[in-house]
Amino acid sequence: PGPGHGHVLMPRPAAPARGVLAAWSVHALEIRPVRVSVPAGPAHAELWLTNPDGAPWSGQARLYRWEQAGDQEQLVPATDLAVSPARLEIAPGQRQRVRVVRLGAVPDAVQQGYRLVISPDTGVGDARYSLPVFVEPDRPVPPVPRLQVGTEGSPSAPRLHLYNDGDGHAGLADLVFVDAQGRRQPLIDGLAGYVLPRSARRWDLPPRPDGYAGGRFRARLNDAAEALLPAVIAPAPGTEL
């Protein structure tokens, strides 16, 4: 995946520019919400698929366990989570409720990440969409991310490195760099991607003469207002972030 996406399977049309959305339209299909959270209590969550087109829409939904290892993201067929119905037939102007149901035990402490992939029976490959699904642990306090921030690589090919040592995911959007004089350099507009718990992600950065020394990164974290990353994210030891 490119630096603007944190996904393995994504629609080829570019996502709108502002972070995570409340709804997404895939050709004739509208999806609400586009991020699913399965709580510990009811053990299920739901989303709605709407077909506003004048023709029937048919397709299927599949669930995958979402893993991040190094710079690679992997999708493995899920066995402890189910989607119902998996076969989708939506008449013109109608909508379909889809449930995501946890089959296994409640996570003890760390949020678990999955992907719900919805694809049509016909049409070009860009009509497929992958939604993040998070299964919440059974604990009184909601899981939160705890990131370490650093830069790496050569001055001509720098990279931003984020490691999430927390128990909840981190979704970053609208990433910018603010230098020591307060000048802003936009880096990634819209959703930059996700860092799953106990996982790491890297983003390529454009070269800068100062090598990103003496400045700070800012972004919106999990749909919140823009924040100075070190204010909510612990910098990695030995970095200038």
CORNOR-V246842 format. One record per residue. OMEGA is omega in whole degrees, -180 to 180 (none if undefined). D_FIRST is the distance of its C-alpha to the first C-alpha in Angstrom with 2 decimals. Layout:
# CORNOR-V246842
OMEGA:D_FIRST + OMEGA:D_FIRST
This chain:
# CORNOR-V246842
-179:0.00 + -176:3.76 + -180:6.69 + -177:7.92 + 174:6.10 + -166:6.80 + 173:6.29 + 176:6.26 + -176:8.40 + 172:8.61 + -179:11.35 + 172:10.89 + -179:13.42 + 177:12.29 + 175:13.36 + -164:16.69 + -171:16.89 + 165:18.46 + -177:16.60 + -175:17.09 + 174:19.40 + -180:22.43 + 179:21.79 + 179:19.39 + 177:20.65 + -173:19.09 + -177:21.53 + -176:24.75 + 175:23.45 + -175:23.44 + 177:22.07 + -11:23.65 + 179:22.41 + 172:18.62 + -171:18.65 + 177:21.17 + 179:23.30 + -177:25.69 + -179:28.70 + -175:30.82 + -178:33.93 + 178:33.55 + 176:30.77 + 175:29.17 + -179:27.38 + 172:27.23 + -176:25.38 + 175:26.71 + -178:25.53 + 177:27.63 + -179:28.30 + -176:29.91 + 179:30.05 + 180:33.25 + 178:32.02 + 175:31.20 + 177:27.64 + -179:26.94 + -179:24.01 + -180:22.99 + 179:21.25 + 179:19.87 + 180:19.15 + 170:16.99 + -173:17.20 + -178:14.05 + 176:13.91 + 179:12.24 + -176:13.66 + 177:13.20 + -176:9.70 + 172:8.94 + -176:8.61 + 173:11.17 + 180:13.02 + -180:16.73 + -176:19.34 + 176:21.23 + -178:24.96 + 179:26.03 + -177:24.73 + 176:25.74 + -178:25.17 + -3:28.26 + 176:28.65 + 177:25.97 + -172:27.45 + 175:27.33 + -174:29.97 + -179:30.30 + 178:33.19 + 178:33.21 + -178:33.58 + 178:33.16 + -177:30.78 + 174:29.81 + 179:29.51 + 179:27.02 + 172:27.61 + -171:25.40 + 175:27.90 + 179:27.80 + -177:29.73 + -179:29.74 + 177:31.23 + 176:30.27 + -177:28.08 + -173:30.52 + -171:28.83 + 176:25.02 + 179:22.87 + -176:20.82 + 178:17.40 + 173:16.71 + 173:14.80 + -177:17.02 + 180:15.74 + -177:18.10 + -180:18.43 + 177:21.45 + -177:23.86 + 178:23.88 + -177:22.04 + -175:18.98 + -178:15.57 + 179:14.38 + -179:16.85 + -180:14.87 + -179:13.78 + -179:12.67 + 174:14.83 + 177:14.97 + -180:18.35 + 177:20.20 + -171:23.44 + 177:25.80 + 179:28.23 + -178:31.97 + -176:33.00 + -179:34.99 + 180:32.54 + 178:29.01 + -178:26.27 + 175:24.76 + 174:22.07 + -170:23.43 + 168:21.10 + -172:21.86 + 177:20.63 + 172:20.74 + -179:19.69 + 180:19.43 + -179:19.21 + 178:21.58 + -180:22.87 + 180:21.28 + -179:17.78 + 178:17.75 + 173:15.14 + -178:15.48 + 177:15.81 + 173:16.34 + -178:17.99 + 179:19.13 + -179:22.59 + -179:23.55 + 176:24.01 + -177:21.86 + 174:18.26 + 175:17.33 + -176:15.48 + 179:15.31 + 175:15.73 + -178:17.27 + 178:16.98 + 173:19.82 + 178:21.84 + -176:25.63 + -175:27.70 + 178:31.17 + 178:32.85 + 179:30.89 + -175:28.94 + 174:25.54 + 176:22.47 + -179:19.63 + 179:16.25 + 176:13.79 + 180:15.45 + -175:14.97 + 176:12.67 + 179:10.83 + -178:9.81 + 168:11.92 + -178:13.65 + 178:15.56 + 178:19.17 + -178:19.95 + -178:16.37 + 174:14.64 + 177:11.52 + 176:11.30 + 174:10.46 + 180:11.71 + 174:14.91 + 180:17.17 + 174:20.31 + 179:23.37 + -179:26.94 + 179:27.53 + -180:24.47 + 178:23.83 + 174:27.13 + 180:29.41 + -179:27.07 + 173:25.14 + 176:21.78 + 179:22.06 + 169:19.83 + -177:20.41 + 179:20.01 + 174:19.96 + 179:21.27 + 177:24.12 + -179:25.49 + -179:24.16 + 171:25.25 + -172:25.66 + 179:23.26 + 178:26.02 + -179:28.25 + -177:26.31 + -177:24.20 + 178:26.04 + 179:25.29 + 179:24.86 + 176:28.18 + 178:28.80 + 178:26.33 + -179:27.44 + none:25.32
